[in-house]
Structure formats: C-alpha cells, structure tokens
C-alpha cells in the first residue's frame, strides 16, 4: 500500500505534457537563444551604424514576443497537459 502511494506521488511530481516536456524545453531554449543572438548582432550593427536604429527596436520587440510565446507554451504544456 505504501509503495502505491509513493508511486502516485512520484507520478504527480513528474512533468507531464501533451508534447514531451524535455523536447519542449530544448526547443524553447534553442529558439530563445537564437533570438537573443540575432538581437545582439543587430544591436552591435546599430552601434556601428551599419543598420538603422529602428531595426534594433523591432528586433528587441520581436525577441520579447518570441520569448514570451515559447515560455507560455512551455508552461501550458507542462501544467495543463
């Protein structure tokens, strides 16, 4: 009986999701990292005036939207899946 209760507790603690949580976390990490690198490159180009500063603000905003979307997807997959 005690083993069954421990097994139920262990299953509750494990992360579950519609999509494999490890894959979702890896995908989120890759997407956010690539967005961050692209945003950093654009910021450096703007500092050296190789691109317009308007592109920098758009890149930062895009990075924010992508990061938020992947974080929300990860949360929903793990909590509600």
C-alpha positions as CSV (number, residue, x, y, z in Angstrom):
1,X,0.0,0.0,0.0
2,X,2.8,2.4,0.9
3,X,4.5,1.7,-2.4
4,X,1.4,2.5,-4.3
5,X,1.0,5.9,-2.5
6,X,4.7,6.7,-3.2
7,X,4.3,5.8,-6.8
8,X,1.2,8.1,-7.2
9,X,3.2,10.9,-5.5
10,X,6.1,10.3,-7.9
11,X,3.9,10.4,-10.9
12,X,2.3,13.7,-9.8
13,X,5.7,15.3,-9.4
14,X,6.9,14.2,-12.8
15,X,6.4,16.8,-15.5
16,X,3.8,15.7,-18.0
17,X,2.5,17.3,-21.1
18,X,0.8,16.8,-24.4
19,X,4.2,17.1,-26.0
20,X,7.3,15.7,-24.3
21,X,8.4,18.3,-21.7
22,X,12.1,17.7,-22.3
23,X,11.7,18.3,-26.0
24,X,9.6,21.4,-25.4
25,X,12.2,22.8,-23.0
26,X,15.0,22.1,-25.5
27,X,13.0,23.7,-28.4
28,X,12.3,26.8,-26.2
29,X,15.9,27.1,-25.2
30,X,17.1,26.9,-28.8
31,X,14.5,29.4,-30.1
32,X,15.2,31.9,-27.3
33,X,18.9,31.6,-27.7
34,X,18.8,32.1,-31.4
35,X,16.6,35.1,-31.0
36,X,18.9,36.6,-28.4
37,X,21.9,36.1,-30.6
38,X,20.2,37.7,-33.6
39,X,19.0,40.7,-31.4
40,X,22.6,41.1,-30.1
41,X,24.0,41.1,-33.6
42,X,21.5,43.7,-34.7
43,X,22.3,45.9,-31.7
44,X,26.0,45.8,-32.4
45,X,25.4,46.6,-36.0
46,X,23.3,49.6,-35.0
47,X,26.0,50.8,-32.6
48,X,28.4,50.8,-35.6
49,X,25.7,52.4,-37.8
50,X,25.6,49.5,-40.2
51,X,21.8,49.3,-39.8
52,X,19.0,51.6,-38.7
53,X,18.2,52.0,-35.1
54,X,14.6,51.3,-36.0
55,X,15.6,47.7,-36.7
56,X,17.0,47.4,-33.2
57,X,13.8,48.3,-31.6
58,X,11.9,45.9,-33.8
59,X,14.4,43.1,-33.1
60,X,14.1,43.7,-29.3
61,X,10.3,43.7,-29.6
62,X,10.3,40.5,-31.7
63,X,12.7,38.8,-29.2
64,X,10.3,39.7,-26.4
65,X,7.2,38.3,-28.3
66,X,9.1,35.1,-29.2
67,X,10.4,34.6,-25.7
68,X,7.0,35.2,-24.1
69,X,5.2,32.9,-26.6
70,X,7.7,30.0,-26.1
71,X,7.6,30.4,-22.3
72,X,3.8,30.4,-22.2
73,X,3.7,27.3,-24.5
74,X,6.2,25.5,-22.2
75,X,4.1,26.5,-19.1
76,X,0.8,25.4,-20.6
77,X,2.3,22.1,-21.9
78,X,3.7,21.2,-18.5
79,X,0.9,22.4,-16.3
80,X,-2.3,21.7,-18.3
81,X,-1.1,18.9,-20.5
